[in-house]
């Protein structure tokens, strides 16, 4: 994750994809997602993500989570095992099947 909280944003089509480097032992990813468009909105039922040592390609399926609204902006905050925090701002788009 590169910090995209400053001005650019990522387009998440039904899922959020990113990579995290874990130089420590196996761990659970500490993260949260908040809505920027409607800050009082609560994001519930986020999946638990297990990290292996090394590069981890993470996919979070957002399509079944009713907390996410098409066209709304969100910010993902990840706390890495090193204690460093990274943020990714994204626009959620629900793709029709």
Protein Blocks (a to p, Z undefined) as FASTA:
>chain_A
ZZfklmpacddehiacdddddfbdcdddddddddfklmmbccehiacddddehjdddddd
fklmmkbcghiacddddddfkopacddddddddddZZ
